[in-house]
Amino acid sequence: MLSIRDISYTYHSRKNGDTLALRGVSFDAADGDLTAVIGANGSGKSTLFKVITGLCTPMKGSISRDGQPHGNTRMGVVFQSPALDSSLTVFENLAHHAMLYNRRLTRAELPEPLFDTLDLHDRLDTPVEELSGGFQRRVELAKALITEPDLLVLDEPFTGLDLHSRDGFLAALQQVTTARTLTTLLITHDFNVATQCDRVVLLEEGRVAADARPAELLKEFGRTVVIIRGKELDEIARRVHAASDIRTVSLSADALLLRNTSLQEVLMIIDERDARINDIEARRPTLEDYFTARAVTTAQPLTQELVTI
């Protein structure tokens, strides 16, 4: 288990003065779990990534793994920016990376289960520049894992990927994490991705605002939420609340979220042909709903009513 305790970090600038980026950040990341670190821009995600990977030294706090100093941890890193030589083949990139660890890599040493999961066996002799963005990311992941790390840290690995490539990479990452009992930290701004992780650490203004499994954070939303888009939504929200125990959250001026309900229940209260309604959608709740609700309610606990209009 990776233990992060009371980490603080301040950026110093003659022009802009001091900026406190991390303020006493503490959480644990368990072996075999894919832990997402998520938050808005400026929340401290990138700084935390730098601290964990040794690019920055924290002013305060400590990081350890299984009670041992973090400096002894074998770590694999996938950076947001590409770190492959596009003119070399997949195997040549892996072999060159292994040489940095004084290891001469042979094809016979390639871990077959890993390359099966990443679907790279038939691409070892393919120049990286000929691969799709999704498969280039898989090569980055293979490179990070070829040295048998205990801790894997990824910084926004889905940047530039389409939805299909993103989902394929995430599925591979989940399989590898479980199969190797890795401690995997995923730094991301994608709430849909974070919803599929084992645990979520939400950062707000350099602090931990939430640390739990996605299902725990979303329990107040129920199995289904209904989104209504249109105009004069305040009046629609009042009608819904007067007729039922449904609670509402204003996502924006033209979008209203109804939590812990179903489309059938909502349509018993309002008429979908109402001229003020442009669209009604029922779906599973996501962490983006949770994050938006926190913003709307100025971080009041979700065990209370969210925004009851």
N, C-alpha and C positions, 0 to 999 in steps of 0.2 A: 504493500500500500504506500502511495505517495502522500506525505503529510505536509501541507503548506500552512505555516503558522505566522500570523501577524505581520505579513509582508507589507512594507511601505516603501514607496519610491517617489522622489521628487526630481523634476527636471529643472536645471538652473539655466537662466538666460539673462544676459546683460540687457537685452532689448525688452523682453517681456516679463522679466522677474521670475520668481519660482512658481512652478506648477506642480501641485501634488497629484500624481497620477494614480497611485495606489495608497489606500488608507486602511491598513490593518486587515489585509485579506487573509482569510483562513478557511481551508476546507480540506477534505480527504478525497483521494481518487483510488478506488479499489482495483486490485488485480482482476483482469478478465472483464472489466467494465469499460465501455466507451463513454467517457465523461465530456460533455460539451461545456465550454466556457463561452458564454454568449452575452451580448449587450450592444447598445447603440454605439455609434462612433463617439470616441472620447470617453468611453466607460472604463478603459484601462486594460482591455484585452491584449492589445499589442505589447504593452509594457510588461504585462504578466508573462507573455510568451518569451520576451527577451530575458526576463529574470530567471525563468525556469530553465532556459537553454544556455544560461551563462553569458549572454550578451550584455547584461546589465547586472550590477551588484546591488542588492537592496540595501537601503539605509537602515532598515530594521527588519527583524523577523528571521525565520529559518525555514529550510526545506530539507526533508529527510525521506528516506525510503526504508521501510521496515526497521526504523530506529537507527539506521546508519546515515552518515552524512551524504547529502545529495551528490557531492563530488565523486563518490564511488559508484554512482549509478551508470549502467550502460544505457545510452540513450540514442534513439533514432529520431531524426528530425526531417519533416517535410515542410519546406518553406513556401510561402505564397508565390514568390517569383520562381520561374523554372530554374532548375539547377542541373540540367542535363546538357551534354554536348550533342547537339542535334546532328552533327555530321558523323558521329560514331553509331555503331549498332547498339541494340539493347544490351547484349552481353558485354561489349567493350565498355559501356558506361558502368556496368556493375563491377567488372574486373578492375577498372581504374579506381573506383571508390574503395574496393577491398584493399587495394595497395596502400591507401592512406592509413590502414590499420595493420600494416606489415603482413598482409595475407595475400597469397597468390591463389586466386580463385580459378577453379577448373569447372567445366560443365558438369562433371560427375558430382561435384559438391553442391550443385544448386538444389535447394530443398523442394522436392517434387510437389508436396501438398501446397506449398505457397504458390508455386507457379501454375498449378492447376486452378487454384482459387482466383488468381489474377489473370488467367487465360493468356499467359505469355510464352508458353512452351514453343509455339510455332512462330514466334516473332523475335527470337533471340538474335537472328542474323539480319533483322530489318533495321535500317537506319532510323533513328528516332524521329528525324524530320518527316518521315513518311507515315508516321503514326497519327491517329486522331488525338485531339486534346485529352480525351478520356483515357486512352491507353498510355499516353505520355505520363499522366498522373499515376497510373499503375506502375510504371517503371520507377517513378520517384519513390513510391511506396516500397517496391521491391528493394531498391537501393538502400533505403533507410533500415530495412529489416535484415539485410544480408549479413550484418555484423552481429546478429542475435541480441538485440537490445532487450532490456527489461521494461523500459519506458519509451513510449512513442508519442511524440508531440507534433501536431500538424497545425499550421497557420493558414486558415482560409484556403484549404486545398481545392475548393469547388469553383474558385474564380475562373470565369471564362468557359465553364462547362455548360452544355445544354442539359435539360432535365433528365434525359435518358442516361447520359454519361455520368451525371451526378449520382443518380440512383444506383447505377452499376458500381461506381467507386465506393459509395457508402456501404453497399451490401458486402463487397469484398473486404472493406475495413472491419466491419462487424464480425465477419467470419474469422479473419486473421486474429483479431483481438481475443475472441473466445478460444480458438484453437491453441494459441500460444500463451494464454493467460497473461496477456500484456496489460500494463497500465497505460491506457490510451487517453490522451488529452486532445480534444478537437477544439481549436479556437475558430469560431464561426459567427457570422452575423445572420445566418439562415435559420429562422425559427422552425421551419418545416423539417430541416435536418435535425435540429436539436430535439424536436418532439420524438424522433425515432431513436434517440440515444438512451443509454441506461440511466444516466444521471445528468442533471443540468445545474450549472453554477451560473447564476445571473449576476452580472456586474452592473452597478449604477454609480457613476461618479466615483469610481475607484474603490467602491465597497461591495461586499457580497450582499445582494438584496434577497437572494433565494438560493437554496442548496437542497435539492430533493430530486426524487424520480419524477419524470414528467407526469405520470398518472396522479401523483400526490398534488402537484401544482394545479392540475386541471380538474380535480374532483368536484370543485364548486360549479363547473360548467356542465356536468353530466355527460352522457354518452353523445348527445347531439346538441348543436346550436343552430339557430336559424338567423340568417342575415337578411334584413330588409333594406333595399335601396330605393330611394325616391326623395320626396319632399314633404314638408310639414310632418316630420317623423315624431316630433314631440307629442303631437295629438294622437298619433297611432300608438306610441308608447304608453300614454295615459290610458287609452282604451284597453290595451293588452293587460296592463297591470290591474285595472279595475275589475276585469273579468276573470283573472287567474292569479296564481302566485308566481307567475313568470317574472324574472328580473331582467332588466335591460341595461345595455351599455351603449352609449353613443360613441361609435367608432369615428365618425366624422359628421359633417353637416348633412350628408346625404346617405349615411349608412348606420344602421341600428342592429346591434347584436342582441339576440334573446337567448339566454343560457338555460340549460337544463330543461329543454322542451323538445318538441318534434314538429315537423311541418304540418302534420294532421291536426295537432292541438292548436297551432297558430291559426290555421285556416278555418277553424270552428269559431274564431273570434273576429277575424278580419276578412274582408273580401279581397281576393287577389286581383279582382278587376277594378279595384279602387284606383281612380286616375292619379292619385298621389304616389302610387307604388309602381316602380319601374321593374323590380326584380325581387324574387324571394328565393333563397337558397338554403338548403339544409345540408350540414356536413359535420364531420367530427371536429371537436375543438382542437386548436393548436396552441403552442406556446406564444405565438404572436397575439392571440386573443388575450392570454394572461398578461403579456407585457403591456398591451394597449390598455387593459383594464386598470393595471397599476398606475399608468400615466394619468388616466382619466380621474381616478379616485385619489390622486396624490399619495400613492403608496399606502392607503388604508388596507388593513388585513382583508383578504378575500373571504374570511369566515363571516364577515359582515356583508350586508347588501352592497352590491357594486355601485351602480348608479340607478336608483329606483326613481323613475320619473313619474 
